[in-house]
Amino acid sequence: MEKAVLFNTSCTEEIKKLLVPMHLQVIEADTLQYNDSLQNIANGKTDIIKSNHFTGKVPDESLILFCGINGKKLDKILFKLRNNKNINVTYKAVLTPSNSRWTVLHILLELAREQAAYNIMPK
């Protein structure tokens, strides 16, 4: 099923208004899940590692993780997100076989590194 997992978003209702009519399931991740794998969170298997709940300071960054969405539809979603001035999300990513075992904290770190590298590239 096509879905979007939201992490630390302040504009959740606006995101839902945009994505639900496009037939996407929208999941709001709990901050306790930040030590769990992206795959487990996306699949709703979040109580596998109860002893490993995240208890640290939640990063300020927000993230939408897209799961199982084809390229054309994803392009349309990203266009609509970009043009909606009420939606402000730090990062948008796609769940892949390469990142599916990462934690939320890991993907946020990788996205921050990518953004920093992009920002220092000559224009």
KAURCOR-V537262 format. One record per helix or strand of 2 or more residues. SS is the DSSP state (h for helix, s for strand). FROM is the first residue (numbers start at 1). LEN is the number of residues. If there is no record, write none. Layout:
# KAURCOR-V537262
{{SS | FROM | LEN} {SS | FROM | LEN}}
This chain:
# KAURCOR-V537262
{{s | 3 | 5} {h | 12 | 11} {s | 25 | 4} {h | 31 | 5} {h | 38 | 5} {h | 50 | 3} {s | 63 | 5} {h | 71 | 13} {s | 91 | 4} {h | 104 | 17}}
